[in-house]
Amino acid sequence: MVVAYFDCFSGIAGDMILGALIDLGVSEQFLKKELKKLPLSGYNIAVKHVESHHIHAVDVTVTIQKEQCERNLLDITALLEESKLSPTIIKRCKGIFQRLAHAESKVHNISVDEVHFHEVGAVDSIIDIVGSVIGVEKLDIEKIYCSPLPLGHGFVTCAHGILPLPAPATVELLKGVPVYSVDRTQELVTPTGAAIITTLTTDYGEMPRMRIQKIGYGNGKISSEYPSLLRVFLGEETPQGRKKVLGNPHLTKK
């Protein structure tokens, strides 16, 4: 069985996931070709090979070329259903956006239909989410494991104003997920990153017993004395399985 272990020693964000998957073997050309199946325009994807603390990584940046409208869950659902993506990819993407919408509605005490995603509904986040699901399918990953997630502190400015870190929507998404605090005044786990990993992950905790075949690094945008990287191990799970399994509470509810 092909498995992936997400080693989130410096957090996780949508662009970091995309970068790591490309570093694992998802070609830039294939990714862009698949993303064109979305009825979405006015953006550009730049993929660069960079070094962070002398470690090679892939950096992905999405830039907006024209003004975009705000989108709610219904808009994004329609966007996915109108696409030519595979049914599996569409279903997984819907699940991620639904979790985001429910988290935002809980935090702001409004109905899911009233949620306008702002940053989350922006084109770059749509590309991060859909691109990540495309990459997971392309690599034939059957199961995803994830390390406990580090949370920084401080404040972040967004469409809702100045919010504490971790952002309220991020915390809502991380209910039931193993986390720990670190002394860094930075947003280490973004709402997009939290939504992707908590939707796709099977279990949390230590690395499974696996035969590592590839290791991918996705570059983050945080400037720090620490490497701003997401490390993903790809390989075959061994018959012995895992020593410790914490599970994903969000999967058990489905």
C-alpha positions as CSV (number, residue, x, y, z in Angstrom):
1,M,0.0,0.0,0.0
2,V,1.3,3.4,-1.0
3,V,1.3,5.8,2.0
4,A,2.5,9.3,2.8
5,Y,3.7,10.7,6.1
6,F,3.4,14.5,6.5
7,D,6.1,15.7,8.8
8,C,4.8,19.1,9.8
9,F,7.8,20.2,11.9
10,S,7.3,23.8,10.7
11,G,3.5,23.8,10.2
12,I,1.5,23.3,7.0
13,A,-0.1,25.5,4.4
14,G,-1.7,24.9,1.0
15,D,1.3,26.0,-1.0
16,M,3.6,23.9,1.1
17,I,1.6,20.8,0.3
18,L,1.6,21.6,-3.4
19,G,5.4,22.1,-3.4
20,A,6.1,18.8,-1.5
21,L,3.9,16.8,-3.9
22,I,5.7,18.3,-6.9
23,D,9.0,17.5,-5.3
24,L,7.7,13.9,-4.9
25,G,7.1,13.6,-8.7
26,V,4.0,15.4,-9.7
27,S,5.1,17.3,-12.8
28,E,4.4,21.0,-13.1
29,Q,3.0,20.5,-16.6
30,F,0.6,17.8,-15.5
31,L,-0.6,19.8,-12.6
32,K,-1.3,22.9,-14.7
33,K,-3.0,20.8,-17.3
34,E,-5.3,19.2,-14.7
35,L,-6.1,22.6,-13.1
36,K,-7.2,23.9,-16.5
37,K,-10.1,21.5,-16.2
38,L,-11.6,24.0,-13.7
39,P,-13.6,26.9,-15.2
40,L,-11.3,29.3,-13.6
41,S,-9.0,32.0,-15.1
42,G,-7.1,35.1,-14.2
43,Y,-4.2,33.4,-12.3
44,N,-0.6,32.2,-12.9
45,I,1.3,29.4,-11.1
46,A,5.0,29.9,-10.6
47,V,7.0,26.8,-9.6
48,K,10.6,27.3,-8.4
49,H,13.3,25.1,-7.0
50,V,14.8,26.8,-4.0
51,E,17.0,26.2,-1.0
52,S,15.8,26.7,2.6
53,H,18.6,26.3,5.2
54,H,20.6,24.4,2.6
55,I,17.7,22.0,1.9
56,H,16.3,21.7,-1.6
57,A,12.6,22.4,-1.8
58,V,9.9,23.4,-4.3
59,D,8.2,26.7,-3.9
60,V,4.8,27.3,-5.5
61,T,3.3,30.8,-5.8
62,V,-0.1,31.6,-7.3
63,T,-0.5,35.2,-8.5
64,I,-3.8,36.8,-9.5
65,Q,-3.8,38.5,-12.9
66,K,-7.3,40.0,-12.7
67,E,-9.8,40.9,-10.0
68,Q,-11.8,38.0,-8.6
69,C,-15.2,37.8,-7.1
70,E,-15.9,36.6,-3.6
71,R,-17.2,33.0,-3.6
72,N,-19.3,31.1,-1.1
73,L,-19.7,27.3,-0.7
74,L,-22.4,27.1,-3.4
75,D,-20.2,29.0,-5.9
76,I,-17.2,26.7,-5.3
77,T,-19.4,23.6,-5.4
78,A,-20.7,24.8,-8.8
79,L,-17.2,25.5,-10.0
80,L,-16.1,21.9,-9.1
81,E,-19.2,20.3,-10.6
82,E,-18.7,22.3,-13.9
83,S,-15.1,21.1,-14.1
84,K,-13.8,18.1,-16.1
85,L,-11.9,16.7,-13.1
86,S,-12.4,13.1,-12.0
87,P,-15.4,12.3,-9.7
88,T,-13.0,11.3,-6.9
89,I,-11.1,14.6,-7.0
90,I,-14.4,16.6,-7.1
91,K,-15.7,14.6,-4.1
92,R,-12.5,15.2,-2.0
93,C,-12.4,18.9,-2.9
94,K,-16.0,19.3,-1.9
95,G,-15.3,17.7,1.5
96,I,-12.4,20.1,2.1
97,F,-14.4,23.2,1.3
98,Q,-17.4,22.0,3.3
99,R,-15.2,21.7,6.4
100,L,-13.9,25.2,5.8
101,A,-17.4,26.6,5.4
102,H,-18.6,24.9,8.6
103,A,-15.6,26.1,10.5
104,E,-16.1,29.7,9.4
105,S,-19.9,29.5,10.1
106,K,-19.2,28.3,13.7
107,V,-16.6,30.9,14.4
108,H,-18.7,33.8,13.1
109,N,-22.1,32.4,14.2
110,I,-23.7,32.6,10.8
111,S,-25.2,30.0,8.5
112,V,-23.0,28.0,6.1
113,D,-24.8,29.7,3.1
114,E,-23.8,33.1,4.5
115,V,-20.1,32.3,4.6
116,H,-18.0,34.2,2.0
117,F,-14.6,32.7,2.1
118,H,-12.5,35.8,1.5
119,E,-8.9,34.5,1.6
120,V,-10.1,30.9,1.6
121,G,-12.4,31.4,-1.4
122,A,-9.7,33.3,-3.3
123,V,-8.2,31.8,-6.4
124,D,-4.9,30.9,-4.8
125,S,-6.6,28.8,-2.1
126,I,-8.8,27.1,-4.7
127,I,-5.6,26.2,-6.6
128,D,-3.9,25.0,-3.5
129,I,-6.8,22.7,-2.5
130,V,-7.7,21.3,-5.9
131,G,-4.0,21.0,-6.8
132,S,-3.2,19.1,-3.6
133,V,-6.0,16.6,-4.2
134,I,-4.8,16.2,-7.8
135,G,-1.3,15.5,-6.6
136,V,-2.4,12.9,-4.0
137,E,-4.3,11.0,-6.7
138,K,-1.5,11.2,-9.2
139,L,0.9,9.7,-6.7
140,D,-1.5,6.9,-6.0
141,I,-1.4,7.6,-2.3
142,E,-3.8,5.3,-0.6
143,K,-3.4,6.5,3.0
144,I,-2.0,9.6,4.6
145,Y,-0.5,9.9,8.1
146,C,0.4,13.2,9.7
147,S,2.5,14.3,12.6
148,P,1.1,16.4,15.5
149,L,0.8,20.0,14.3
150,P,2.8,22.9,15.8
151,L,0.9,26.1,16.6
152,G,2.5,29.5,16.8
153,H,1.1,32.6,18.6
154,G,0.5,36.3,18.0
155,F,-1.9,38.0,15.6
156,V,-2.7,38.0,11.9
157,T,-4.5,40.6,9.8
158,C,-7.1,39.3,7.4
159,A,-10.4,40.2,5.8
160,H,-12.1,39.9,9.3
161,G,-9.6,42.3,10.9
162,I,-6.9,41.4,13.4
163,L,-7.3,37.9,14.7
164,P,-5.3,35.8,17.3
165,L,-3.1,33.0,16.2
166,P,-3.9,30.2,15.6
167,A,-6.7,31.7,13.6
168,P,-10.2,30.9,15.0
169,A,-11.1,28.9,11.8
170,T,-7.9,27.0,12.0
171,V,-8.5,26.0,15.7
172,E,-12.1,24.9,14.8
173,L,-10.7,22.7,12.0
174,L,-8.1,21.2,14.4
175,K,-10.6,19.9,17.0
176,G,-9.7,16.4,18.0
177,V,-6.3,16.6,16.2
178,P,-3.0,16.4,18.2
179,V,-1.3,19.8,18.4
180,Y,1.4,21.4,20.4
181,S,2.5,25.0,21.1
182,V,5.8,26.5,20.0
183,D,7.4,29.8,20.9
184,R,7.1,31.4,17.4
185,T,5.0,34.5,16.7
186,Q,4.0,33.2,13.3
187,E,1.0,31.5,11.5
188,L,2.4,28.0,11.2
189,V,-0.9,26.3,10.3
190,T,-3.2,28.1,7.9
191,P,-6.9,27.5,7.5
192,T,-6.3,26.1,4.0
193,G,-3.5,23.8,5.2
194,A,-5.6,22.6,8.2
195,A,-8.6,21.9,6.0
196,I,-6.6,19.8,3.5
197,I,-4.7,17.7,6.0
198,T,-7.6,17.1,8.4
199,T,-9.8,16.0,5.5
200,L,-7.3,13.7,3.9
201,T,-5.5,12.2,6.9
202,T,-6.3,8.8,8.2
203,D,-4.2,8.8,11.4
204,Y,-2.0,11.2,13.4
205,G,1.1,10.5,15.4
206,E,4.5,9.0,14.8
207,M,5.7,7.8,11.4
208,P,4.2,4.4,10.3
209,R,6.5,1.5,9.7
210,M,7.2,2.0,6.0
211,R,9.8,1.6,3.3
212,I,10.7,5.1,2.3
213,Q,10.9,5.6,-1.5
214,K,10.9,9.3,-1.9
215,I,11.0,12.5,0.2
216,G,9.5,15.8,-0.9
217,Y,10.0,19.2,0.6
218,G,7.5,22.1,0.1
219,N,8.7,25.6,0.8
220,G,6.7,28.0,3.0
221,K,6.6,31.7,2.9
222,I,7.6,32.4,6.5
223,S,11.0,34.1,7.0
224,S,12.5,32.5,10.1
225,E,15.6,31.2,11.7
226,Y,13.9,27.8,11.3
227,P,13.4,26.0,8.0
228,S,9.9,26.9,6.7
229,L,9.4,23.5,5.1
230,L,6.8,20.7,4.9
231,R,8.5,17.3,4.6
232,V,6.5,14.4,3.1
233,F,7.7,10.8,3.1
234,L,6.3,8.6,0.4
235,G,6.6,4.8,0.4
236,E,5.2,1.4,1.1
237,E,3.7,0.6,4.5
238,T,5.2,-2.6,6.0
239,P,3.0,-5.5,7.2
240,Q,3.8,-4.7,10.8
241,G,1.7,-1.5,10.6
242,R,2.1,1.2,13.2
243,K,3.1,1.2,16.9
244,K,0.8,4.0,17.8
245,V,-2.4,5.2,16.1
246,L,-4.4,8.2,17.2
247,G,-6.9,8.2,14.3
248,N,-8.8,11.0,12.6
249,P,-12.0,12.0,14.5
250,H,-13.3,13.7,11.3
251,L,-13.1,10.5,9.3
252,T,-15.0,8.4,12.0
253,K,-17.9,10.8,11.7
254,K,-18.5,10.0,8.1
